């Protein structure tokens, strides 16, 4: 079973991999190998060869990152629903995810307009920045006394590496 901290790091790693694959799409000129969106050549699963394989792999990994982000947000809300910082990060991840989906689709539909390609990359970098503080904040919980005063004159940090509930 995986702790929320490790799962957030996995999400960051998947996002970084997606960004690298996006770079491969750009470098190989495969960005319009699937000329329509969300389908590819009018099909849910196209013939996977040449540039179509590169572009479609980017789309598939984006779907995996999207699902992983939804699960991360659900886990944050379930386990840390009262922590405004973590919930805010989870909400930011979902907003950025929606923005990335829209930008990705517009990038294809407008045939790789430079400003949209740049916005898509910039939003990806912002999206990558979200799981890292989720990982840190979910593993460093503040212990407080019943009256609200922190222990030992300041917050005491402890590790909270509990398994994710949906993995049990």
C-alpha positions in Angstrom: 0.0 0.0 0.0 1.2 3.5 -0.8 1.1 6.6 1.4 -0.4 9.8 0.2 3.1 11.3 0.2 4.4 8.6 -2.2 1.3 8.7 -4.3 1.7 12.5 -4.8 5.4 11.9 -5.8 4.2 9.3 -8.3 1.8 11.8 -9.7 4.6 14.3 -10.1 6.8 11.7 -11.8 4.0 10.8 -14.2 3.5 14.5 -15.0 7.2 15.0 -15.6 7.1 11.9 -17.9 4.1 13.4 -19.7 6.0 16.7 -20.2 9.0 14.8 -21.6 6.7 12.9 -24.0 5.1 16.2 -25.0 8.7 17.3 -25.9 9.1 14.2 -28.0 5.8 15.0 -29.8 7.0 18.5 -30.5 10.6 17.4 -31.6 9.3 14.7 -34.0 6.6 16.9 -35.5 3.9 14.5 -34.4 1.6 17.2 -32.9 -0.8 16.9 -35.8 -0.5 13.2 -36.4 -4.0 13.0 -34.8 -5.7 15.9 -36.6 -8.9 15.8 -34.6 -9.5 15.8 -30.9 -10.5 14.0 -28.7 -10.6 11.2 -31.3 -7.7 10.4 -33.6 -8.5 10.1 -37.3 -12.1 9.7 -36.2 -11.4 6.7 -34.0 -11.0 6.2 -30.3 -8.0 3.9 -30.9 -6.2 4.6 -34.3 -3.7 2.5 -36.1 -0.6 2.9 -33.9 2.3 3.5 -36.2 4.8 6.3 -36.9 3.9 9.8 -35.6 0.4 8.6 -34.6 2.0 6.3 -32.1 3.9 9.2 -30.6 1.0 11.6 -30.4 -1.5 9.0 -29.2 1.0 7.8 -26.5 1.0 11.4 -25.2 -2.8 11.4 -25.1 -2.9 8.1 -23.3 -0.4 9.1 -20.7 -2.4 12.4 -20.3 -5.4 10.3 -19.5 -3.4 8.3 -16.9 -2.2 11.6 -15.3 -5.7 12.9 -15.3 -7.1 9.8 -13.5 -4.2 9.8 -11.1 -4.9 13.5 -10.3 -8.6 12.8 -9.7 -7.6 10.0 -7.3 -5.0 12.3 -5.6 -7.6 15.0 -5.0 -10.2 12.5 -3.7 -7.7 11.1 -1.3 -6.7 14.5 0.0 -10.3 15.4 0.6 -11.0 12.1 2.3 -8.0 12.1 4.6 -7.2 15.8 5.0 -10.6 17.5 4.4 -10.0 20.1 7.1 -6.5 21.1 6.0 -7.2 24.2 3.9 -3.7 24.1 2.4 -3.9 20.6 1.1 -7.5 21.0 0.0 -6.5 24.2 -1.8 -3.7 22.3 -3.6 -6.1 19.5 -4.6 -8.5 22.1 -6.0 -5.7 23.8 -7.8 -4.7 20.5 -9.3 -8.2 19.9 -10.6 -8.5 23.4 -12.1 -5.1 23.0 -13.8 -6.1 19.6 -15.0 -9.2 21.0 -16.6 -7.1 23.8 -18.1 -4.6 21.4 -19.6 -7.4 19.3 -21.2 -8.9 22.4 -22.8 -5.4 23.8 -23.9 -4.4 20.4 -25.3 -7.6 20.2 -27.4 -7.3 23.7 -28.6 -3.7 23.2 -29.5 -4.7 20.4 -31.9 -7.8 22.1 -33.2 -5.9 25.3 -34.0 -3.1 23.4 -35.7 -0.4 24.1 -33.1 -0.8 27.9 -32.7 2.5 28.9 -31.0 0.8 30.9 -28.2 -1.4 27.9 -27.3 1.6 25.5 -27.4 3.5 27.8 -25.1 0.4 28.1 -22.8 0.0 24.3 -22.7 3.7 24.0 -21.7 3.4 26.7 -19.1 0.3 25.2 -17.6 2.0 21.8 -17.5 4.9 23.3 -15.5 2.3 24.8 -13.0 0.5 21.5 -12.8 3.8 19.7 -12.0 4.3 22.1 -9.1 1.1 21.0 -7.3 1.8 17.3 -6.2 5.2 18.2 -4.6 3.8 20.4 -1.8 1.0 17.9 -1.4 3.6 15.2 -0.8 5.4 17.3 1.8 2.4 18.7 3.6 0.7 15.3 3.8 3.7 13.7 5.4 4.4 16.5 8.0 1.3 16.9 10.2 1.2 19.4 13.0 0.3 18.0 16.4 -1.8 20.2 18.7 -3.1 20.1 22.3 -6.8 19.9 22.9 -7.0 23.6 23.6 -5.5 24.5 20.2 -2.0 25.3 21.6 0.8 23.6 19.8 3.0 21.2 21.7 6.4 22.3 23.0 5.8 26.0 22.1 5.6 25.3 18.4 4.3 22.8 15.9 5.7 19.3 16.3 6.1 17.4 13.1 5.4 13.7 12.7 5.3 11.4 9.8 1.8 10.5 8.5 2.7 7.9 5.9 -0.7 6.1 6.0 -1.8 3.9 3.1 -4.3 5.4 0.6 -7.8 4.2 1.5 -8.7 3.3 -2.1 -5.8 0.9 -2.2 -6.8 -1.3 0.7 
